[in-house]
Amino acid sequence: MSETRYMPMYGLNILAQSSARAMPADALRNFKLLSALRADDPTAVQPFLEELGSESGPGRDAKAGQLLGMAVRIASGQST
């Protein structure tokens, strides 16, 4: 049975699946995305945007929202 819960990571609430197979891949993806956003390098973020462009369905909306939320939080933290 897979349950959805929120996990705090670097001050961000990141939606993660408790499934043993999904969690490590999602955690690694989130870490890489967070690193790319913090690096402030558009070429590092581009693969994540391309991944979103090739997906369809409800998972795409969740990933897009997550990417946007992380970007806003990081940008607001850098501007203060």
Buried (B, 14 or more C-beta within 10 A) or exposed (E): EEEEEEBEBEEBEBBBBEBEEEBEEBBEBBEEBBEBBBEEEEEBBEEBEEBBEEEEEEEBEEBBEBBEEBBEBBEEEEEE
